[in-house]
Amino acid sequence: MDKAMEYIDKLAAKLGVAAEHVYGILVKQQIVNGVICVVSTIVILALLGIALLKLIRKGIEHQKTLRSFYTSPYTIVAVLVGIALALVVIVSFFVIPIGINQIINPEYYAIKEILDTIGGK
C-alpha cells in the first residue's frame, strides 16, 4: 500500500491540483465499467438464449415438413448459436465477477488502473 501511495503522490505532483478530481472520476468510471460489464453480458446471454429457442422451434417445425432424413437449416444455425451461447457462458464466469467487484469496490480498481498506467510506462 505504501508503494501505491508513493505512485499516487507522484501522479498528484504531475497533475497538480486536479489529482483529487481525477481520482474521483476514476472511481466513478470503475462503477460505470462494472455496470456495463454485467448488463452487457446478461443482455448478450438473453439474446442468444432467445434466438436459440426460436431456432430450435423453427427447426422442429421445418423438420416435420421435410419428411426425410435431411437436416433442417434452422437446426444447423441453432447448433452454431448454441456454441456461441456456450462460449459466452464460459466467458461470463470471468467477466461478471470482475464487473461486480468493480461496482462493490471501485477504489481498488481505480488504484489498480493508476498503478497499471504508471507501471506500464
Sequence and secondary structure as in RCSB ss.txt:
>XXXX:A:sequence
MDKAMEYIDKLAAKLGVAAEHVYGILVKQQIVNGVICVVSTIVILALLGIALLKLIRKGIEHQKTLRSFYTSPYT
IVAVLVGIALALVVIVSFFVIPIGINQIINPEYYAIKEILDTIGGK
>XXXX:A:secstr
 HHHHHHHHHHHHHHGGGHHHHHHHHHHHHHHHHHHHHHHHHHHHHHHHHHHHHHHHHHHHHHHHH SS   HHH
HHHHHHHHHHHHHHHHHHHHHHHHHHHHH HHHHHHHHHHHHHHH 
